[in-house]
Amino acid sequence: MYSKKTIKVHVELSNICNAICPQCLRNYIDKNTGELSVRDALNTHELTIEDYRQIFDNEFFRTFHLKRVNFCGNISDPIASRDLQEIVEHHIINNPNTQIKVATNGGLKSNGWWREFGDLLSHVKHLVSFGIDGLEDTHSRYRVNTNYNKVISNATAFIEGGGKAAWQFLEFKHNEHQISEARALAKELGFEEFKHIVTPRFANRKTNKLAYTFRGETFVLEESSKSVSTGLKSSVKSGHILCKALDDHEFFLDHDGSVYPCCWVAQRKHDHELLQYHDNRMNAIENNLTGILTNSFFFDKLEESWDTKPSYSCIKFCDDENNSRKDKYVFRE
C-alpha cells in the first residue's frame, strides 16, 4: 500500500484537549441530564519526543520522502503536547522540505510560546489552522471551554512571530450571519486564508438540532441554512471504494503508536471485522515503522476488503458515489 517513496503522515499526538466541543468524539451529552461531558479514559497519554525519534528513525527517512506531516487528531489538540516544538524540529532537521500542518483551537499556551512557534515554522513550508467559530458572542457556543479573545491573541502572536495562519470557521445557524465580518477580520489580522466549513455531522442525527447543558446553562446547536445533511441522509452508496489514504499516500499515527490507513478507521467504532487483523504488529513503538508501511498483513486485508466487503468507514467516507470526504463542504477564500 505504501510502496512509493513519497509519503505523508497524519498524527494524533495525544488524547488531550482543553475544548469540549459538542460534536467531537471525545465528548458526549448525558441522556438523562443533557450535560455536556468528557468521556472517561481521556487526557492521559501523549507521544513524547523520545517515542517520536524511535518511530521516525534514520531508516524511515532513508526509505521515504516525507512530503507532509499533519498534526490534527480525532480527539486531541496538538498544542496540548508538551514536546510539540521538539517534534516539529525533528522533522525539520531530517527533512527541511517537509510541509508542517497543524489544526488547533488556539486556546492553549501563552503569547510568548506562540511567537516562538511562529519563528520556528517561519523557516519551512507550513500552515496552522485556528478553529474560530464565529466572533466573541458566538465562538464558544460550539468551541466550548475556549475563550475567543485568548484564541485571537494567540493567533496574532503566532503571525507576529512569522507564522502563516488560517482561520477555520465551522458554520452553524447561530454564526452564519458573521462569516463576512469574520472574513474581513481575518484579513485585517494577517491570516493567510479564511475557510468556512458546513459540517456534515448532522447527517448522523435524526434532527438538525442538538441541545446540551454546560455549567448550568442550556444551549442549542443547529445546522446552518445550507442543510447539507439532508442530501447525505438520503445518499445511495455504490460500494466502490476510492481510498483517500491510497490517493494521498498518507497514513495515520495514533497517540499510542498504532498505525492506521486513516483517522476514520482509527476511530475503531464500527469496523470490528476489519480491525480483528489490527494487532500489536501495527504499533510503531513496538515495531519498525518502515516495516509496517512496506509489509503489513493488515493493509493487505484492507485492500482485499474493498472488492468483497468494505468496512463501515470505507463506505461512509470513501465510497465513489457522493462520498463525503471531498472538499465540497469547505469554502476557502
Phi and psi restraints in degrees (value plus and minus 20) as a CYANA .aco file:
   2 TYR   PHI    -138.8   -98.8
   2 TYR   PSI      43.7    83.7
   3 SER   PHI    -110.0   -70.0
   3 SER   PSI     -41.2    -1.2
   4 LYS   PHI     -95.4   -55.4
   4 LYS   PSI     138.0   178.0
   5 LYS   PHI     -94.0   -54.0
   5 LYS   PSI     -57.7   -17.7
   6 THR   PHI    -101.6   -61.6
   6 THR   PSI     113.5   153.5
   7 ILE   PHI    -166.9  -126.9
   7 ILE   PSI     139.3   179.3
   8 LYS   PHI    -149.4  -109.4
   8 LYS   PSI     136.9   176.9
   9 VAL   PHI    -155.9  -115.9
   9 VAL   PSI     119.5   159.5
  10 HIS   PHI    -130.3   -90.3
  10 HIS   PSI     102.8   142.8
  11 VAL   PHI    -138.6   -98.6
  11 VAL   PSI     111.3   151.3
  12 GLU   PHI    -123.4   -83.4
  12 GLU   PSI      83.2   123.2
  13 LEU   PHI     -94.8   -54.8
  13 LEU   PSI     -45.9    -5.9
  14 SER   PHI    -176.5  -136.5
  14 SER   PSI    -196.0  -156.0
  15 ASN   PHI    -135.4   -95.4
  15 ASN   PSI      12.9    52.9
  16 ILE   PHI    -132.6   -92.6
  16 ILE   PSI     114.7   154.7
  17 CYS   PHI    -174.3  -134.3
  17 CYS   PSI     127.3   167.3
  18 ASN   PHI    -109.1   -69.1
  18 ASN   PSI     -42.8    -2.8
  19 ALA   PHI    -106.8   -66.8
  19 ALA   PSI     138.8   178.8
  20 ILE   PHI    -149.5  -109.5
  20 ILE   PSI      46.2    86.2
  21 CYS   PHI     -92.3   -52.3
  21 CYS   PSI     112.8   152.8
  22 PRO   PHI     -81.1   -41.1
  22 PRO   PSI     -48.1    -8.1
  23 GLN   PHI    -123.5   -83.5
  23 GLN   PSI      -7.6    32.4
  24 CYS   PHI    -104.4   -64.4
  24 CYS   PSI     126.9   166.9
  25 LEU   PHI     -80.0   -40.0
  25 LEU   PSI     -46.6    -6.6
  26 ARG   PHI     -97.9   -57.9
  26 ARG   PSI     -32.3     7.7
  27 ASN   PHI    -138.9   -98.9
  27 ASN   PSI     143.9   183.9
  28 TYR   PHI    -169.9  -129.9
  28 TYR   PSI     139.6   179.6
  29 ILE   PHI    -128.4   -88.4
  29 ILE   PSI      99.2   139.2
  30 ASP   PHI     -79.8   -39.8
  30 ASP   PSI     107.1   147.1
  31 LYS   PHI     -84.5   -44.5
  31 LYS   PSI     -47.7    -7.7
  32 ASN   PHI    -109.6   -69.6
  32 ASN   PSI     -61.4   -21.4
  33 THR   PHI    -123.4   -83.4
  33 THR   PSI     -38.7     1.3
  34 GLY   PHI      57.0    97.0
  34 GLY   PSI     -13.0    27.0
  35 GLU   PHI     -95.8   -55.8
  35 GLU   PSI     112.4   152.4
  36 LEU   PHI     -99.0   -59.0
  36 LEU   PSI     102.5   142.5
  37 SER   PHI    -158.4  -118.4
  37 SER   PSI     142.4   182.4
  38 VAL   PHI    -114.0   -74.0
  38 VAL   PSI     116.7   156.7
  39 ARG   PHI     -85.6   -45.6
  39 ARG   PSI     135.0   175.0
  40 ASP   PHI     -86.7   -46.7
  40 ASP   PSI     143.9   183.9
  41 ALA   PHI      44.8    84.8
  41 ALA   PSI      10.7    50.7
  42 LEU   PHI    -136.9   -96.9
  42 LEU   PSI     152.3   192.3
  43 ASN   PHI      39.6    79.6
  43 ASN   PSI      19.9    59.9
  44 THR   PHI    -143.7  -103.7
  44 THR   PSI     -36.2     3.8
  45 HIS   PHI    -169.4  -129.4
  45 HIS   PSI     127.5   167.5
  46 GLU   PHI    -172.9  -132.9
  46 GLU   PSI     136.0   176.0
  47 LEU   PHI     -96.9   -56.9
  47 LEU   PSI     106.9   146.9
  48 THR   PHI    -109.1   -69.1
  48 THR   PSI     150.2   190.2
  49 ILE   PHI     -83.9   -43.9
  49 ILE   PSI     -51.9   -11.9
  50 GLU   PHI     -85.5   -45.5
  50 GLU   PSI     -64.6   -24.6
  51 ASP   PHI     -77.9   -37.9
  51 ASP   PSI     -64.8   -24.8
  52 TYR   PHI     -84.7   -44.7
  52 TYR   PSI     -63.4   -23.4
  53 ARG   PHI     -84.6   -44.6
  53 ARG   PSI     -53.5   -13.5
  54 GLN   PHI     -89.7   -49.7
  54 GLN   PSI     -61.1   -21.1
  55 ILE   PHI     -90.8   -50.8
  55 ILE   PSI     -73.8   -33.8
  56 PHE   PHI    -114.8   -74.8
  56 PHE   PSI      58.1    98.1
  57 ASP   PHI    -114.3   -74.3
  57 ASP   PSI    -195.1  -155.1
  58 ASN   PHI     -81.8   -41.8
  58 ASN   PSI     -56.7   -16.7
  59 GLU   PHI     -82.3   -42.3
  59 GLU   PSI     -61.5   -21.5
  60 PHE   PHI     -79.9   -39.9
  60 PHE   PSI     -68.0   -28.0
  61 PHE   PHI     -91.2   -51.2
  61 PHE   PSI     -44.4    -4.4
  62 ARG   PHI     -94.9   -54.9
  62 ARG   PSI     -52.5   -12.5
  63 THR   PHI    -104.1   -64.1
  63 THR   PSI     -60.5   -20.5
  64 PHE   PHI    -140.3  -100.3
  64 PHE   PSI     129.4   169.4
  65 HIS   PHI    -118.5   -78.5
  65 HIS   PSI      88.5   128.5
  66 LEU   PHI    -101.6   -61.6
  66 LEU   PSI      85.4   125.4
  67 LYS   PHI     -97.7   -57.7
  67 LYS   PSI     -57.6   -17.6
  68 ARG   PHI    -171.1  -131.1
  68 ARG   PSI     121.1   161.1
  69 VAL   PHI    -141.8  -101.8
  69 VAL   PSI     107.4   147.4
  70 ASN   PHI    -136.1   -96.1
  70 ASN   PSI      87.3   127.3
  71 PHE   PHI    -108.0   -68.0
  71 PHE   PSI      74.7   114.7
  72 CYS   PHI    -178.5  -138.5
  72 CYS   PSI      89.1   129.1
  73 GLY   PHI    -120.8   -80.8
  73 GLY   PSI     154.4   194.4
  74 ASN   PHI     -94.8   -54.8
  74 ASN   PSI     -59.0   -19.0
  75 ILE   PHI    -154.0  -114.0
  75 ILE   PSI      -3.7    36.3
  76 SER   PHI    -158.7  -118.7
  76 SER   PSI     149.0   189.0
  77 ASP   PHI    -135.0   -95.0
  77 ASP   PSI     104.7   144.7
  78 PRO   PHI     -80.2   -40.2
  78 PRO   PSI     -45.2    -5.2
  79 ILE   PHI     -89.0   -49.0
  79 ILE   PSI     -37.9     2.1
  80 ALA   PHI     -90.5   -50.5
  80 ALA   PSI     -35.9     4.1
  81 SER   PHI     -92.4   -52.4
  81 SER   PSI     106.1   146.1
  82 ARG   PHI     -85.1   -45.1
  82 ARG   PSI     -49.5    -9.5
  83 ASP   PHI    -124.0   -84.0
  83 ASP   PSI      -2.0    38.0
  84 LEU   PHI     -75.5   -35.5
  84 LEU   PSI     -67.9   -27.9
  85 GLN   PHI     -82.8   -42.8
  85 GLN   PSI     -60.5   -20.5
  86 GLU   PHI     -86.8   -46.8
  86 GLU   PSI     -56.2   -16.2
  87 ILE   PHI     -85.8   -45.8
  87 ILE   PSI     -63.4   -23.4
  88 VAL   PHI     -82.2   -42.2
  88 VAL   PSI     -62.1   -22.1
  89 GLU   PHI     -81.0   -41.0
  89 GLU   PSI     -55.7   -15.7
  90 HIS   PHI     -79.2   -39.2
  90 HIS   PSI     -62.0   -22.0
  91 HIS   PHI     -87.8   -47.8
  91 HIS   PSI     -62.3   -22.3
  92 ILE   PHI     -83.6   -43.6
  92 ILE   PSI     -62.1   -22.1
  93 ILE   PHI     -83.3   -43.3
  93 ILE   PSI     -62.6   -22.6
  94 ASN   PHI    -102.4   -62.4
  94 ASN   PSI     -45.7    -5.7
  95 ASN   PHI    -180.4  -140.4
  95 ASN   PSI      72.8   112.8
  96 PRO   PHI     -85.9   -45.9
  96 PRO   PSI     -27.7    12.3
  97 ASN   PHI    -111.1   -71.1
  97 ASN   PSI     -24.0    16.0
  98 THR   PHI     -88.6   -48.6
  98 THR   PSI     111.2   151.2
  99 GLN   PHI     -98.5   -58.5
  99 GLN   PSI     114.1   154.1
 100 ILE   PHI    -126.8   -86.8
 100 ILE   PSI     102.6   142.6
 101 LYS   PHI    -140.5  -100.5
 101 LYS   PSI     120.5   160.5
 102 VAL   PHI    -156.5  -116.5
 102 VAL   PSI     117.0   157.0
 103 ALA   PHI    -139.4   -99.4
 103 ALA   PSI     106.8   146.8
 104 THR   PHI    -166.2  -126.2
 104 THR   PSI     136.3   176.3
 105 ASN   PHI    -103.0   -63.0
 105 ASN   PSI     -31.0     9.0
 106 GLY   PHI      55.1    95.1
 106 GLY   PSI     -11.8    28.2
 107 GLY   PHI    -111.6   -71.6
 107 GLY   PSI     -24.1    15.9
 108 LEU   PHI    -124.3   -84.3
 108 LEU   PSI     142.3   182.3
 109 LYS   PHI      51.1    91.1
 109 LYS   PSI     150.9   190.9
 110 SER   PHI    -115.9   -75.9
 110 SER   PSI     148.7   188.7
 111 ASN   PHI     -78.4   -38.4
 111 ASN   PSI     -59.6   -19.6
 112 GLY   PHI     -82.7   -42.7
 112 GLY   PSI     -61.7   -21.7
 113 TRP   PHI     -82.1   -42.1
 113 TRP   PSI     -62.6   -22.6
 114 TRP   PHI     -87.1   -47.1
 114 TRP   PSI     -55.8   -15.8
 115 ARG   PHI     -84.1   -44.1
 115 ARG   PSI     -62.6   -22.6
 116 GLU   PHI     -81.5   -41.5
 116 GLU   PSI     -61.9   -21.9
 117 PHE   PHI     -85.5   -45.5
 117 PHE   PSI     -59.5   -19.5
 118 GLY   PHI     -82.0   -42.0
 118 GLY   PSI     -61.0   -21.0
 119 ASP   PHI     -86.1   -46.1
 119 ASP   PSI     -62.1   -22.1
 120 LEU   PHI     -79.9   -39.9
 120 LEU   PSI     -65.1   -25.1
 121 LEU   PHI     -99.3   -59.3
 121 LEU   PSI     -36.9     3.1
 122 SER   PHI     -82.4   -42.4
 122 SER   PSI     -37.1     2.9
 123 HIS   PHI    -112.3   -72.3
 123 HIS   PSI     -23.5    16.5
 124 VAL   PHI    -155.0  -115.0
 124 VAL   PSI     147.9   187.9
 125 LYS   PHI     -91.7   -51.7
 125 LYS   PSI     109.1   149.1
 126 HIS   PHI    -182.8  -142.8
 126 HIS   PSI     147.6   187.6
 127 LEU   PHI    -180.0  -140.0
 127 LEU   PSI     109.7   149.7
 128 VAL   PHI    -132.4   -92.4
 128 VAL   PSI     100.3   140.3
 129 SER   PHI    -116.4   -76.4
 129 SER   PSI     104.8   144.8
 130 PHE   PHI    -120.7   -80.7
 130 PHE   PSI     105.1   145.1
 131 GLY   PHI    -100.4   -60.4
 131 GLY   PSI      80.9   120.9
 132 ILE   PHI    -145.0  -105.0
 132 ILE   PSI      80.5   120.5
 133 ASP   PHI    -118.7   -78.7
 133 ASP   PSI      42.4    82.4
 134 GLY   PHI     106.1   146.1
 134 GLY   PSI    -176.5  -136.5
 135 LEU   PHI    -134.2   -94.2
 135 LEU   PSI    -187.2  -147.2
 136 GLU   PHI     -76.9   -36.9
 136 GLU   PSI     -55.1   -15.1
 137 ASP   PHI    -106.4   -66.4
 137 ASP   PSI     -28.4    11.6
 138 THR   PHI    -146.8  -106.8
 138 THR   PSI     -43.9    -3.9
 139 HIS   PHI     -71.6   -31.6
 139 HIS   PSI     -65.8   -25.8
 140 SER   PHI    -101.2   -61.2
 140 SER   PSI     -19.9    20.1
 141 ARG   PHI     -82.7   -42.7
 141 ARG   PSI     -61.2   -21.2
 142 TYR   PHI    -119.5   -79.5
 142 TYR   PSI     -65.9   -25.9
 143 ARG   PHI    -102.3   -62.3
 143 ARG   PSI      44.6    84.6
 144 VAL   PHI     -82.0   -42.0
 144 VAL   PSI     119.7   159.7
 145 ASN   PHI      56.0    96.0
 145 ASN   PSI      -4.0    36.0
 146 THR   PHI    -137.9   -97.9
 146 THR   PSI     135.6   175.6
 147 ASN   PHI    -131.4   -91.4
 147 ASN   PSI     100.7   140.7
 148 TYR   PHI     -73.7   -33.7
 148 TYR   PSI     -67.5   -27.5
 149 ASN   PHI     -86.0   -46.0
 149 ASN   PSI     -55.5   -15.5
 150 LYS   PHI     -87.9   -47.9
 150 LYS   PSI     -60.5   -20.5
 151 VAL   PHI     -82.6   -42.6
 151 VAL   PSI     -66.7   -26.7
 152 ILE   PHI     -81.9   -41.9
 152 ILE   PSI     -61.0   -21.0
 153 SER   PHI     -83.7   -43.7
 153 SER   PSI     -63.0   -23.0
 154 ASN   PHI     -86.0   -46.0
 154 ASN   PSI     -63.0   -23.0
 155 ALA   PHI     -82.9   -42.9
 155 ALA   PSI     -60.5   -20.5
 156 THR   PHI     -84.0   -44.0
 156 THR   PSI     -62.2   -22.2
 157 ALA   PHI     -82.3   -42.3
 157 ALA   PSI     -60.9   -20.9
 158 PHE   PHI     -80.6   -40.6
 158 PHE   PSI     -65.5   -25.5
 159 ILE   PHI     -84.4   -44.4
 159 ILE   PSI     -61.7   -21.7
 160 GLU   PHI     -81.9   -41.9
 160 GLU   PSI     -50.5   -10.5
 161 GLY   PHI     -98.0   -58.0
 161 GLY   PSI     -24.6    15.4
 162 GLY   PHI      88.6   128.6
 162 GLY   PSI     -14.5    25.5
 163 GLY   PHI    -102.3   -62.3
 163 GLY   PSI     131.0   171.0
 164 LYS   PHI    -121.0   -81.0
 164 LYS   PSI     102.6   142.6
 165 ALA   PHI    -140.7  -100.7
 165 ALA   PSI     129.4   169.4
 166 ALA   PHI    -138.8   -98.8
 166 ALA   PSI     123.0   163.0
 167 TRP   PHI    -118.0   -78.0
 167 TRP   PSI      96.3   136.3
 168 GLN   PHI    -125.9   -85.9
 168 GLN   PSI     101.0   141.0
 169 PHE   PHI    -137.0   -97.0
 169 PHE   PSI      90.0   130.0
 170 LEU   PHI     -99.3   -59.3
 170 LEU   PSI     103.0   143.0
 171 GLU   PHI    -111.7   -71.7
 171 GLU   PSI     103.5   143.5
 172 PHE   PHI    -148.6  -108.6
 172 PHE   PSI     156.3   196.3
 173 LYS   PHI     -82.7   -42.7
 173 LYS   PSI     -55.5   -15.5
 174 HIS   PHI     -97.8   -57.8
 174 HIS   PSI     -34.1     5.9
 175 ASN   PHI    -146.4  -106.4
 175 ASN   PSI     -21.6    18.4
 176 GLU   PHI     -82.3   -42.3
 176 GLU   PSI     -46.2    -6.2
 177 HIS   PHI     -92.8   -52.8
 177 HIS   PSI     -28.7    11.3
 178 GLN   PHI    -123.0   -83.0
 178 GLN   PSI     -16.1    23.9
 179 ILE   PHI     -79.6   -39.6
 179 ILE   PSI     -66.7   -26.7
 180 SER   PHI     -82.3   -42.3
 180 SER   PSI     -63.5   -23.5
 181 GLU   PHI     -86.1   -46.1
 181 GLU   PSI     -61.6   -21.6
 182 ALA   PHI     -85.3   -45.3
 182 ALA   PSI     -60.0   -20.0
 183 ARG   PHI     -80.3   -40.3
 183 ARG   PSI     -64.3   -24.3
 184 ALA   PHI     -84.9   -44.9
 184 ALA   PSI     -60.4   -20.4
 185 LEU   PHI     -86.4   -46.4
 185 LEU   PSI     -60.6   -20.6
 186 ALA   PHI     -78.2   -38.2
 186 ALA   PSI     -62.8   -22.8
 187 LYS   PHI     -84.7   -44.7
 187 LYS   PSI     -62.6   -22.6
 188 GLU   PHI     -83.0   -43.0
 188 GLU   PSI     -57.8   -17.8
 189 LEU   PHI    -102.3   -62.3
 189 LEU   PSI     -30.1     9.9
 190 GLY   PHI      78.5   118.5
 190 GLY   PSI      -3.4    36.6
 191 PHE   PHI     -85.2   -45.2
 191 PHE   PSI     121.0   161.0
 192 GLU   PHI     -93.9   -53.9
 192 GLU   PSI     -48.1    -8.1
 193 GLU   PHI    -171.3  -131.3
 193 GLU   PSI     125.5   165.5
 194 PHE   PHI    -143.1  -103.1
 194 PHE   PSI     107.3   147.3
 195 LYS   PHI    -156.6  -116.6
 195 LYS   PSI     113.6   153.6
 196 HIS   PHI    -134.8   -94.8
 196 HIS   PSI     123.4   163.4
 197 ILE   PHI    -140.6  -100.6
 197 ILE   PSI     107.5   147.5
 198 VAL   PHI    -109.5   -69.5
 198 VAL   PSI      85.6   125.6
 199 THR   PHI     -87.2   -47.2
 199 THR   PSI     113.6   153.6
 200 PRO   PHI    -108.8   -68.8
 200 PRO   PSI     -12.7    27.3
 201 ARG   PHI     -90.0   -50.0
 201 ARG   PSI     -37.0     3.0
 202 PHE   PHI     -90.6   -50.6
 202 PHE   PSI     -32.5     7.5
 203 ALA   PHI     -85.0   -45.0
 203 ALA   PSI     -40.2    -0.2
 204 ASN   PHI    -105.7   -65.7
 204 ASN   PSI     -20.1    19.9
 205 ARG   PHI    -138.9   -98.9
 205 ARG   PSI     138.8   178.8
 206 LYS   PHI     -93.7   -53.7
 206 LYS   PSI     -48.3    -8.3
 207 THR   PHI    -141.5  -101.5
 207 THR   PSI     149.8   189.8
 208 ASN   PHI    -119.7   -79.7
 208 ASN   PSI       4.3    44.3
 209 LYS   PHI    -149.1  -109.1
 209 LYS   PSI     132.1   172.1
 210 LEU   PHI    -162.5  -122.5
 210 LEU   PSI      95.5   135.5
 211 ALA   PHI    -122.4   -82.4
 211 ALA   PSI     123.3   163.3
 212 TYR   PHI    -173.5  -133.5
 212 TYR   PSI     140.0   180.0
 213 THR   PHI    -136.8   -96.8
 213 THR   PSI     115.3   155.3
 214 PHE   PHI    -161.1  -121.1
 214 PHE   PSI     101.9   141.9
 215 ARG   PHI      31.0    71.0
 215 ARG   PSI      26.4    66.4
 216 GLY   PHI      63.0   103.0
 216 GLY   PSI     -20.7    19.3
 217 GLU   PHI    -138.5   -98.5
 217 GLU   PSI     119.1   159.1
 218 THR   PHI    -119.8   -79.8
 218 THR   PSI     117.6   157.6
 219 PHE   PHI    -149.2  -109.2
 219 PHE   PSI     137.8   177.8
 220 VAL   PHI    -146.2  -106.2
 220 VAL   PSI     106.1   146.1
 221 LEU   PHI    -123.4   -83.4
 221 LEU   PSI     107.7   147.7
 222 GLU   PHI    -150.9  -110.9
 222 GLU   PSI     121.4   161.4
 223 GLU   PHI     -79.6   -39.6
 223 GLU   PSI     129.0   169.0
 224 SER   PHI     -86.5   -46.5
 224 SER   PSI     149.5   189.5
 225 SER   PHI     -83.4   -43.4
 225 SER   PSI     -38.0     2.0
 226 LYS   PHI     -90.3   -50.3
 226 LYS   PSI     -44.0    -4.0
 227 SER   PHI      27.1    67.1
 227 SER   PSI      33.7    73.7
 228 VAL   PHI     -89.1   -49.1
 228 VAL   PSI     -40.2    -0.2
 229 SER   PHI     -86.3   -46.3
 229 SER   PSI     -47.1    -7.1
 230 THR   PHI     -78.7   -38.7
 230 THR   PSI     -67.5   -27.5
 231 GLY   PHI     -87.9   -47.9
 231 GLY   PSI     -55.0   -15.0
 232 LEU   PHI     -88.6   -48.6
 232 LEU   PSI     -57.0   -17.0
 233 LYS   PHI     -85.1   -45.1
 233 LYS   PSI     -49.3    -9.3
 234 SER   PHI    -123.0   -83.0
 234 SER   PSI     -16.6    23.4
 235 SER   PHI     -91.2   -51.2
 235 SER   PSI     127.3   167.3
 236 VAL   PHI    -123.8   -83.8
 236 VAL   PSI     114.2   154.2
 237 LYS   PHI    -115.1   -75.1
 237 LYS   PSI     122.7   162.7
 238 SER   PHI    -105.5   -65.5
 238 SER   PSI     -46.2    -6.2
 239 GLY   PHI      67.3   107.3
 239 GLY   PSI     -23.1    16.9
 240 HIS   PHI    -116.1   -76.1
 240 HIS   PSI     102.2   142.2
 241 ILE   PHI    -118.4   -78.4
 241 ILE   PSI     108.9   148.9
 242 LEU   PHI    -131.9   -91.9
 242 LEU   PSI      74.9   114.9
 243 CYS   PHI     -90.6   -50.6
 243 CYS   PSI     102.1   142.1
 244 LYS   PHI     -85.4   -45.4
 244 LYS   PSI     -60.3   -20.3
 245 ALA   PHI     -80.3   -40.3
 245 ALA   PSI     -60.7   -20.7
 246 LEU   PHI     -90.5   -50.5
 246 LEU   PSI     -62.5   -22.5
 247 ASP   PHI     -79.8   -39.8
 247 ASP   PSI     -65.4   -25.4
 248 ASP   PHI    -107.2   -67.2
 248 ASP   PSI     -30.6     9.4
 249 HIS   PHI      34.6    74.6
 249 HIS   PSI      33.3    73.3
 250 GLU   PHI    -146.3  -106.3
 250 GLU   PSI     126.4   166.4
 251 PHE   PHI    -146.4  -106.4
 251 PHE   PSI     146.4   186.4
 252 PHE   PHI    -134.1   -94.1
 252 PHE   PSI     108.7   148.7
 253 LEU   PHI    -129.1   -89.1
 253 LEU   PSI      98.3   138.3
 254 ASP   PHI    -105.6   -65.6
 254 ASP   PSI     147.0   187.0
 255 HIS   PHI     -87.5   -47.5
 255 HIS   PSI     -35.5     4.5
 256 ASP   PHI    -118.4   -78.4
 256 ASP   PSI     -13.3    26.7
 257 GLY   PHI      74.6   114.6
 257 GLY   PSI     -24.4    15.6
 258 SER   PHI     -90.4   -50.4
 258 SER   PSI     122.8   162.8
 259 VAL   PHI    -128.9   -88.9
 259 VAL   PSI     110.5   150.5
 260 TYR   PHI    -151.7  -111.7
 260 TYR   PSI     144.5   184.5
 261 PRO   PHI     -89.6   -49.6
 261 PRO   PSI     -50.9   -10.9
 262 CYS   PHI    -179.9  -139.9
 262 CYS   PSI     149.0   189.0
 263 CYS   PHI     -89.1   -49.1
 263 CYS   PSI     -44.9    -4.9
 264 TRP   PHI     -90.3   -50.3
 264 TRP   PSI     -67.4   -27.4
 265 VAL   PHI     -84.8   -44.8
 265 VAL   PSI     -53.8   -13.8
 266 ALA   PHI     -84.9   -44.9
 266 ALA   PSI     -37.9     2.1
 267 GLN   PHI     -86.2   -46.2
 267 GLN   PSI     -43.1    -3.1
 268 ARG   PHI      36.8    76.8
 268 ARG   PSI      11.1    51.1
 269 LYS   PHI    -106.0   -66.0
 269 LYS   PSI     -64.9   -24.9
 270 HIS   PHI    -147.5  -107.5
 270 HIS   PSI     -24.0    16.0
 271 ASP   PHI    -115.8   -75.8
 271 ASP   PSI      26.9    66.9
 272 HIS   PHI     -83.3   -43.3
 272 HIS   PSI     -59.2   -19.2
 273 GLU   PHI     -84.7   -44.7
 273 GLU   PSI     -63.7   -23.7
 274 LEU   PHI     -88.8   -48.8
 274 LEU   PSI     -62.1   -22.1
 275 LEU   PHI     -94.6   -54.6
 275 LEU   PSI     -25.0    15.0
 276 GLN   PHI     -84.1   -44.1
 276 GLN   PSI     -40.1    -0.1
 277 TYR   PHI    -112.6   -72.6
 277 TYR   PSI     -21.6    18.4
 278 HIS   PHI    -118.7   -78.7
 278 HIS   PSI      84.6   124.6
 279 ASP   PHI    -147.8  -107.8
 279 ASP   PSI    -182.8  -142.8
 280 ASN   PHI     -86.9   -46.9
 280 ASN   PSI     -31.3     8.7
 281 ARG   PHI     -87.3   -47.3
 281 ARG   PSI     -36.8     3.2
 282 MET   PHI    -117.9   -77.9
 282 MET   PSI      -3.3    36.7
 283 ASN   PHI    -123.0   -83.0
 283 ASN   PSI     102.0   142.0
 284 ALA   PHI    -102.7   -62.7
 284 ALA   PSI     -25.2    14.8
 285 ILE   PHI    -104.2   -64.2
 285 ILE   PSI     -59.0   -19.0
 286 GLU   PHI    -105.5   -65.5
 286 GLU   PSI     -41.7    -1.7
 287 ASN   PHI    -155.5  -115.5
 287 ASN   PSI     146.4   186.4
 288 ASN   PHI     -93.9   -53.9
 288 ASN   PSI     103.9   143.9
 289 LEU   PHI     -82.3   -42.3
 289 LEU   PSI     -61.9   -21.9
 290 THR   PHI     -79.3   -39.3
 290 THR   PSI     -61.4   -21.4
 291 GLY   PHI     -84.9   -44.9
 291 GLY   PSI     -59.8   -19.8
 292 ILE   PHI     -80.8   -40.8
 292 ILE   PSI     -64.5   -24.5
 293 LEU   PHI     -93.4   -53.4
 293 LEU   PSI     -50.4   -10.4
 294 THR   PHI    -118.0   -78.0
 294 THR   PSI     -36.8     3.2
 295 ASN   PHI    -170.1  -130.1
 295 ASN   PSI      52.7    92.7
 296 SER   PHI    -137.5   -97.5
 296 SER   PSI     104.7   144.7
 297 PHE   PHI     -82.2   -42.2
 297 PHE   PSI     -58.0   -18.0
 298 PHE   PHI     -83.8   -43.8
 298 PHE   PSI     -65.7   -25.7
 299 PHE   PHI     -84.5   -44.5
 299 PHE   PSI     -54.3   -14.3
 300 ASP   PHI     -81.8   -41.8
 300 ASP   PSI     -65.0   -25.0
 301 LYS   PHI     -83.5   -43.5
 301 LYS   PSI     -57.4   -17.4
 302 LEU   PHI     -80.7   -40.7
 302 LEU   PSI     -69.0   -29.0
 303 GLU   PHI     -85.3   -45.3
 303 GLU   PSI     -58.4   -18.4
 304 GLU   PHI     -81.2   -41.2
 304 GLU   PSI     -56.7   -16.7
 305 SER   PHI     -84.7   -44.7
 305 SER   PSI     -46.9    -6.9
 306 TRP   PHI     -83.8   -43.8
 306 TRP   PSI     -48.4    -8.4
 307 ASP   PHI    -113.0   -73.0
 307 ASP   PSI     -29.8    10.2
 308 THR   PHI    -139.5   -99.5
 308 THR   PSI     -84.9   -44.9
 309 LYS   PHI    -166.1  -126.1
 309 LYS   PSI      66.0   106.0
 310 PRO   PHI     -80.3   -40.3
 310 PRO   PSI     128.6   168.6
 311 SER   PHI     -90.7   -50.7
 311 SER   PSI     145.4   185.4
 312 TYR   PHI     -75.8   -35.8
 312 TYR   PSI     -67.5   -27.5
 313 SER   PHI     -84.4   -44.4
 313 SER   PSI     -61.0   -21.0
 314 CYS   PHI     -82.0   -42.0
 314 CYS   PSI     -62.8   -22.8
 315 ILE   PHI     -88.1   -48.1
 315 ILE   PSI     -63.0   -23.0
 316 LYS   PHI     -86.3   -46.3
 316 LYS   PSI     -63.4   -23.4
 317 PHE   PHI    -124.8   -84.8
 317 PHE   PSI     -43.6    -3.6
 318 CYS   PHI    -146.1  -106.1
 318 CYS   PSI      -0.2    39.8
 319 ASP   PHI     -88.9   -48.9
 319 ASP   PSI     120.7   160.7
 320 ASP   PHI     -85.1   -45.1
 320 ASP   PSI     -45.3    -5.3
 321 GLU   PHI    -113.8   -73.8
 321 GLU   PSI      88.9   128.9
 322 ASN   PHI      34.3    74.3
 322 ASN   PSI      18.9    58.9
 323 ASN   PHI     -89.3   -49.3
 323 ASN   PSI     130.8   170.8
 324 SER   PHI    -117.4   -77.4
 324 SER   PSI      -7.9    32.1
 325 ARG   PHI    -109.5   -69.5
 325 ARG   PSI     -29.1    10.9
 326 LYS   PHI     -89.7   -49.7
 326 LYS   PSI     152.3   192.3
 327 ASP   PHI    -108.2   -68.2
 327 ASP   PSI       5.2    45.2
 328 LYS   PHI     -93.4   -53.4
 328 LYS   PSI     -30.3     9.7
 329 TYR   PHI    -122.7   -82.7
 329 TYR   PSI     -17.7    22.3
 330 VAL   PHI    -131.9   -91.9
 330 VAL   PSI     108.2   148.2
 331 PHE   PHI    -138.2   -98.2
 331 PHE   PSI      90.1   130.1
 332 ARG   PHI    -118.4   -78.4
 332 ARG   PSI     117.1   157.1
